[in-house]
Structures are given as structure tokens and as C-alpha cells.
């Protein structure tokens, strides 16, 4: 059974909300590995370097990963949705 975000939600989302296709399936293992190498890894490498610089300068660092999400997603901490408009 699909979770609160629906089906097709894994490392690579194959569908947007509303079940709108994003990629043509099936994705080969090589294609998935390429996406991880080209997009995922460089992003997290950059985040890690920024955090290391902040720790060196200030002695500590905290990463707050915040983004918009549909209300059905829920979360450990939900700051607010501006009455559903954000």
C-alpha cells in the first residue's frame, strides 16, 4: 500500500504529486548510478564542506533541512503552512 506521499516515492521520484510522470520507466541501474554521481553526491559533498567551514569558524554547526511539503506528508516538526498557502 502506498504511504502518505503516494506511490513512486523513493530515491528517484518517478511521479510528481497527482501521479504526473517525471521519467520514462524503467530506469536502468546505470542511469540511477549516474544520477546519484552527478546530482546527489555533489550536493551532499557541498553541504558537508559548508558545514565543516561553519564548524571551523563557530565551533559547531546544525543543518536544518526544511522545505515545502503537502500536508499529507506530516513530519516530526511542522512549522506551519500559512493556512495552506505555502
PyMOL commands that set and color helices and strands:
alter all, ss='L'
color gray80, all
select helices_A, chain A and resi 29-58+71-73
alter helices_A, ss='H'
color red, helices_A
select strands_A, chain A and resi 15-16+20-21
alter strands_A, ss='S'
color yellow, strands_A
deselect
rebuild
show_as cartoon
